[in-house]
Amino acid sequence: SSSSSSSRHIIMRGPFTLPTPSALAAEQRKRAGIARVKAWAESHVPKEKLESHHCIVDASEIMCGDPNCAPIDTVVRLLFKGNVGCVFSLPREAAEVTKEILDENMPPEEYIEGWIQGRNDLEWPPRHDPVLVEGEGPPKDVELRFGVNTRVECCIGKGEDGWVAGTITELWYRHPTWGPRDYAPYQIQLDDYDGKIFAPQDSDVCIRLLRQEKGARTGERSAPAEQNDA
């Protein structure tokens, strides 16, 4: 008998695409911007607190899939021992953030010193309730679909993979820098992120009921919307 040897070929089926030069350049620009923002934020914290991991500084970008909010926010987190610190966002890509912009939005030195001491009563950015006149404030004739503590999922990216789970923490949220007529229907604490986000519309385009809780049965209904007297 005769023996023969044969080689086995592995066929890989696509489609596969390599990143374009422009996509690679954009990714490098994003990474460089995030690194700069992180370094600038760290410069506000005593070096020894960073080296001992008493404080962790992080910067990242978050994409919003709704056309009514900033397409990309740069998020900065300062986390101190004792689970204190702050998270704030800048409505622009990291590459567009300058040191001046970051410095204007960083918490003051006394806040950082307070967090080093473990204080949990320092909120940044601080919330200032506006002095309202007739016609200002959240809408009084609009009934929201969901209430506080409702489990929802929010759109922060494109496609079904862009939906993330969270819990509504506040109705008619207003950021301290917004005008007295500017309110978002919901503020949400996401499950997998430290900071909170807001939904600019009470619409399934950007916020909807959580379809299925992990380890829980489907078909559960959310609690009715709570009244907000603000």
Residue pairs with C-beta under 8 A, 6 or more apart in sequence:
19 27
29 95
30 61
30 93
30 94
30 95
32 95
33 74
33 93
33 94
33 95
33 96
33 97
34 59
34 60
34 61
34 74
34 94
35 59
36 94
36 97
37 59
37 74
37 76
37 94
37 97
37 102
38 57
38 58
38 59
38 76
40 99
40 102
40 103
41 57
41 59
41 76
41 78
41 102
41 106
42 50
42 57
44 106
44 107
44 109
44 112
45 55
45 57
45 78
45 112
46 116
48 54
49 55
49 80
49 116
50 57
54 80
54 81
54 116
55 78
55 79
55 80
55 81
55 85
55 115
55 116
56 77
56 78
56 79
57 76
57 77
57 78
57 79
58 76
58 77
58 79
59 74
59 75
59 76
59 77
59 94
60 74
60 75
61 72
61 73
61 74
61 75
61 93
61 94
62 72
62 73
62 75
62 89
62 156
62 193
62 197
63 71
63 72
63 156
63 157
63 158
63 162
64 70
64 71
64 72
64 73
64 155
64 156
64 197
64 206
65 155
65 156
65 157
65 158
65 162
65 206
66 155
66 199
66 200
66 201
66 205
66 206
68 200
68 201
68 206
69 198
69 200
69 206
70 91
70 92
72 92
72 93
73 89
73 90
73 91
73 92
74 89
74 90
74 92
74 93
74 94
74 97
75 87
75 88
75 89
75 90
75 195
76 87
76 88
76 89
76 90
76 102
76 105
76 106
77 85
77 86
77 87
77 194
77 195
78 85
78 86
78 87
78 107
78 112
78 115
79 85
79 194
80 115
80 116
80 118
81 118
82 118
82 120
83 120
84 115
84 118
84 119
84 120
84 122
85 115
86 107
86 111
86 115
86 122
86 123
86 124
86 125
87 194
87 195
87 196
88 105
88 124
88 125
88 195
89 195
90 97
90 101
90 102
90 105
92 101
105 125
107 122
107 124
111 122
111 124
114 122
115 122
125 175
125 176
125 177
126 176
127 176
128 176
130 136
130 174
130 180
131 180
132 180
133 180
135 181
136 180
136 181
137 180
137 181
137 183
137 230
138 172
138 174
138 183
138 228
138 230
139 172
139 183
142 202
143 225
144 171
144 172
144 185
144 186
144 202
144 225
145 202
145 225
146 152
146 168
146 186
146 202
146 207
146 209
146 222
146 223
146 225
147 168
147 171
147 222
147 223
147 224
147 225
147 226
148 168
148 169
148 170
148 171
148 226
149 167
149 168
149 223
150 167
150 168
150 209
150 222
150 223
151 165
151 166
151 167
151 209
151 210
151 213
151 222
152 165
152 166
152 167
152 168
152 186
152 188
152 207
152 208
152 209
152 210
152 222
153 163
153 164
153 165
153 166
153 207
153 208
153 209
153 210
153 211
154 163
154 164
154 166
154 188
154 190
154 197
154 199
154 206
154 207
155 162
155 163
155 205
155 206
155 207
156 162
156 163
156 164
156 197
157 163
163 208
164 190
164 191
164 192
164 193
165 190
165 191
165 192
165 210
166 188
166 189
166 190
166 191
166 197
167 188
167 189
167 191
168 186
168 187
168 188
169 187
169 188
169 189
169 196
170 186
170 187
171 185
171 186
171 225
171 226
171 228
172 183
172 184
172 185
172 228
172 230
173 183
173 184
173 185
173 186
173 187
173 198
174 182
174 183
174 184
175 182
175 184
175 198
184 198
184 199
184 200
185 199
185 200
185 201
185 202
185 207
186 198
186 199
186 202
186 207
187 196
187 197
187 198
188 196
188 197
188 198
188 199
188 207
189 196
190 196
190 197
199 206
199 207
200 206
201 207
209 222
211 218
212 218
213 220
